Amino acid sequence: MTSTEAVLVGVDGCKAGWIAVRRTFGMAPSVGVFATFTALLASLPVDAVIAVDMPIGLPGFSGKGGRGPEALVRPLLGARQSSVFSIPSRAALYADTNGFTTIEAWYAAHVRASAVALTTSDPPRGVSIQAFGIFAKIREIDAVLIARPDLRSRVFESHPEVAFCRLNGNQAMQLPKKIKGSINPAGMAERKALLCRLGYDKGFLDQPPPRGAAADDFLDAAAMTLIAGRIVGGEARPFPDPPGRDSFGIPVAIWA
């Protein structure tokens, strides 16, 4: 399959679930939001190639800097490397899978996950609040890939800042997308300009994101779609190369 034959999909987590940008050769791209990853998969052809901004493949034990992929890509990003979260062990990810109805319960679950992470990492390391915030989505994809091994050859982990760097000739973005939690218009413009140089229509990227997704989620998903195309075209590189495998046989690598 070539990138002109494949349905290419870039995905990012968002408040409402998952935002996906879909591209098919000869057709305008489209964007949508899906409540679950399973619902997203159900909307796609069975041979669609998906690049998603979410960790895939969980270690039994976490080393310095998290999983191997995180440690490998951070040096590429300069000032943007803090965007790569350290992902702890599978046991820490599954330390508390309850739904949280109060902020107190959420913080208590974070404490429990950190306690497990400390005992399953060397050097001992807890869990950042930012990483804990995506645990539920990591588990969601993990469950899908455990149940459906056939998806492992077409659902790939990527990372937006690594993607922008690789798409920009291995030069990291100069400006952050956010400053103190708020959108940085200059950083967004830098990324949008790169995406337009790589084939996106500015009008598509200028549209408001679908309800339940943020503007930076939209641009990240658009970048992921380009990485899906690079994977199909044989241009993408996995970090590490070759990818590792977790205890379920799920590949462990960030592709870009």
C-alpha positions as CSV (number, residue, x, y, z in Angstrom):
1,M,0.0,0.0,0.0
2,T,1.2,3.5,-0.8
3,S,0.3,6.8,0.7
4,T,-1.9,7.6,-2.4
5,E,-3.9,4.4,-1.7
6,A,-4.2,4.4,2.1
7,V,-6.7,6.2,4.3
8,L,-4.4,8.2,6.6
9,V,-5.6,9.2,10.1
10,G,-4.0,11.4,12.7
11,V,-5.4,11.3,16.2
12,D,-5.0,13.2,19.4
13,G,-6.7,12.9,22.7
14,C,-9.1,15.8,23.6
15,K,-11.6,16.7,26.2
16,A,-14.5,15.0,24.4
17,G,-12.5,11.9,23.6
18,W,-10.4,11.7,20.4
19,I,-10.0,14.2,17.6
20,A,-9.1,12.6,14.2
21,V,-8.0,14.2,10.9
22,R,-8.5,11.9,8.0
23,R,-6.9,12.2,4.6
24,T,-7.5,10.2,1.4
25,F,-5.6,10.9,-1.7
26,G,-7.5,13.2,-4.1
27,M,-10.0,14.3,-1.4
28,A,-10.1,17.1,1.0
29,P,-9.2,16.2,4.6
30,S,-11.9,16.0,7.2
31,V,-11.9,16.3,11.0
32,G,-14.2,14.8,13.6
33,V,-14.4,14.0,17.3
34,F,-15.2,10.6,18.7
35,A,-16.1,9.7,22.3
36,T,-14.0,6.5,22.3
37,F,-11.1,5.0,20.4
38,T,-13.4,2.1,19.5
39,A,-15.9,4.4,17.9
40,L,-13.2,6.1,15.9
41,L,-12.0,2.7,14.6
42,A,-15.5,1.8,13.7
43,S,-15.7,4.9,11.5
44,L,-12.7,3.9,9.4
45,P,-11.9,1.3,6.7
46,V,-10.3,-1.8,8.0
47,D,-7.0,-0.9,6.4
48,A,-6.7,2.7,7.5
49,V,-3.3,3.6,8.9
50,I,-3.4,5.6,12.2
51,A,-0.8,7.7,14.0
52,V,-1.9,8.7,17.4
53,D,-0.5,11.0,20.0
54,M,-0.7,8.6,22.9
55,P,1.8,6.2,24.5
56,I,1.4,2.6,23.2
57,G,3.1,-0.3,24.8
58,L,3.7,-0.3,28.6
59,P,6.8,-1.4,30.4
60,G,6.9,-3.8,33.4
61,F,9.7,-1.5,34.8
62,S,10.5,2.1,33.9
63,G,14.0,3.4,33.6
64,K,15.5,6.9,33.7
65,G,13.3,9.3,31.8
66,G,10.4,6.8,31.4
67,R,10.2,4.3,28.5
68,G,13.0,4.0,26.0
69,P,11.1,6.0,23.3
70,E,10.7,9.1,25.6
71,A,14.4,9.1,26.5
72,L,15.4,8.8,22.8
73,V,13.3,11.6,21.4
74,R,13.8,14.3,24.1
75,P,17.3,15.3,22.8
76,L,15.7,16.1,19.4
77,L,13.4,18.8,20.9
78,G,15.6,21.3,22.7
79,A,13.3,23.6,24.7
80,R,10.3,21.6,23.7
81,Q,11.4,18.3,25.3
82,S,9.3,18.9,28.4
83,S,6.3,18.1,26.2
84,V,7.4,14.4,26.3
85,F,6.0,12.9,29.5
86,S,7.7,10.1,31.3
87,I,5.4,7.0,31.2
88,P,5.6,4.7,34.2
89,S,5.1,0.9,34.5
90,R,2.0,-0.9,33.4
91,A,1.3,-1.6,37.1
92,A,1.3,2.1,37.9
93,L,-1.0,2.8,34.9
94,Y,-3.5,0.3,36.3
95,A,-3.0,1.1,40.0
96,D,-6.5,2.7,40.1
97,T,-9.0,2.4,37.3
98,N,-12.0,3.8,39.1
99,G,-14.0,6.7,37.7
100,F,-13.3,9.8,39.8
101,T,-16.3,11.9,40.8
102,T,-14.4,14.4,43.0
103,I,-11.1,16.2,42.6
104,E,-10.1,14.7,46.0
105,A,-10.6,11.2,44.6
106,W,-8.6,12.1,41.5
107,Y,-5.6,13.4,43.5
108,A,-5.8,10.3,45.8
109,A,-5.6,8.1,42.7
110,H,-2.6,10.0,41.6
111,V,-0.9,9.4,44.9
112,R,-1.6,5.6,44.6
113,A,-0.2,5.5,41.0
114,S,2.9,7.4,42.1
115,A,3.5,5.0,45.0
116,V,3.4,2.0,42.5
117,A,5.6,3.9,40.0
118,L,8.2,4.5,42.7
119,T,8.6,0.8,43.3
120,T,8.7,-0.1,39.6
121,S,11.3,2.4,38.4
122,D,15.0,2.9,38.6
123,P,15.9,5.5,39.7
124,P,12.6,5.6,41.6
125,R,10.2,8.1,40.1
126,G,6.6,9.1,40.7
127,V,4.0,10.2,38.2
128,S,3.6,13.8,37.0
129,I,0.2,15.3,37.1
130,Q,0.3,15.8,33.4
131,A,1.1,12.1,32.7
132,F,-1.6,11.0,35.1
133,G,-4.1,13.1,33.3
134,I,-3.8,10.9,30.2
135,F,-3.8,7.5,32.0
136,A,-7.4,6.7,31.1
137,K,-6.7,7.2,27.4
138,I,-3.5,5.2,27.6
139,R,-5.5,2.3,29.1
140,E,-8.2,2.7,26.5
141,I,-5.8,2.2,23.6
142,D,-3.9,-0.5,25.5
143,A,-7.1,-2.5,26.0
144,V,-7.9,-2.3,22.3
145,L,-4.5,-3.4,21.2
146,I,-4.5,-6.3,23.7
147,A,-7.9,-7.5,22.4
148,R,-7.1,-6.9,18.7
149,P,-3.5,-7.8,17.8
150,D,-4.4,-7.2,14.1
151,L,-4.4,-3.5,14.8
152,R,-0.8,-3.4,15.9
153,S,0.4,-3.2,12.3
154,R,-1.6,-0.1,11.6
155,V,-2.0,1.9,14.8
156,F,1.2,3.7,15.6
157,E,2.3,5.9,18.4
158,S,3.7,9.3,17.5
159,H,4.2,12.6,19.3
160,P,3.3,16.0,17.9
161,E,6.5,17.9,18.9
162,V,8.6,15.1,17.6
163,A,6.5,15.0,14.4
164,F,6.8,18.8,13.9
165,C,10.6,18.5,14.4
166,R,10.9,15.7,11.8
167,L,8.6,17.4,9.4
168,N,10.7,20.5,9.7
169,G,13.9,18.9,8.6
170,N,14.8,17.7,12.1
171,Q,14.6,21.2,13.5
172,A,12.4,21.6,16.6
173,M,9.8,24.3,16.7
174,Q,11.1,27.5,18.1
175,L,8.0,28.6,20.0
176,P,5.8,26.8,22.5
177,K,2.1,26.0,21.6
178,K,1.1,27.1,25.1
179,I,2.4,29.4,27.7
180,K,1.2,28.7,31.3
181,G,-1.6,26.6,30.0
182,S,-2.9,29.2,27.5
183,I,-2.7,29.0,23.7
184,N,0.4,30.9,22.3
185,P,-0.8,32.4,19.0
186,A,2.8,32.7,17.7
187,G,3.6,29.1,18.4
188,M,0.4,27.9,16.8
189,A,1.1,30.1,13.7
190,E,4.6,28.5,13.4
191,R,3.1,25.0,13.3
192,K,0.3,26.0,11.1
193,A,2.7,27.5,8.6
194,L,4.7,24.3,8.5
195,L,1.6,22.2,8.0
196,C,0.6,24.4,5.1
197,R,4.0,24.0,3.5
198,L,3.4,20.3,3.7
199,G,0.1,20.3,1.8
200,Y,-2.6,21.5,4.1
201,D,-5.0,24.2,3.0
202,K,-4.9,27.2,5.4
203,G,-8.7,27.4,5.3
204,F,-8.9,23.9,6.7
205,L,-6.5,24.6,9.5
206,D,-8.1,28.0,10.3
207,Q,-11.6,26.5,11.0
208,P,-12.6,26.2,14.6
209,P,-11.9,22.8,16.0
210,P,-14.9,20.5,16.5
211,R,-16.8,20.8,19.8
212,G,-14.9,19.1,22.6
213,A,-11.4,19.6,21.1
214,A,-9.0,22.5,21.4
215,A,-7.2,24.3,18.7
216,D,-3.8,22.7,19.6
217,D,-5.5,19.3,19.6
218,F,-6.6,20.0,16.0
219,L,-3.1,20.9,14.8
220,D,-1.5,18.0,16.6
221,A,-3.9,15.6,14.9
222,A,-3.2,17.2,11.5
223,A,0.5,16.6,12.1
224,M,-0.2,13.0,13.1
225,T,-1.9,12.4,9.7
226,L,1.3,13.4,8.0
227,I,3.2,11.0,10.1
228,A,0.8,8.2,9.1
229,G,1.6,9.1,5.5
230,R,5.4,8.9,6.3
231,I,4.9,5.5,7.9
232,V,3.1,4.1,4.8
233,G,5.7,5.7,2.5
234,G,8.6,4.2,4.5
235,E,9.9,7.6,5.5
236,A,9.1,7.5,9.2
237,R,11.6,6.4,11.7
238,P,10.8,4.5,15.0
239,F,12.5,5.5,18.2
240,P,13.9,3.0,19.1
241,D,14.7,1.2,15.8
242,P,13.7,-1.5,15.8
243,P,10.8,-1.0,18.1
244,G,10.7,-2.9,21.4
245,R,7.8,-5.1,22.6
246,D,5.9,-5.0,25.9
247,S,4.7,-8.1,27.8
248,F,1.7,-8.4,25.5
249,G,3.8,-8.2,22.3
250,I,2.6,-4.7,21.6
251,P,5.3,-2.6,19.8
252,V,6.9,0.2,21.8
253,A,8.2,3.1,19.7
254,I,7.5,6.7,18.9
255,W,7.2,7.1,15.1
256,A,8.0,10.3,13.2
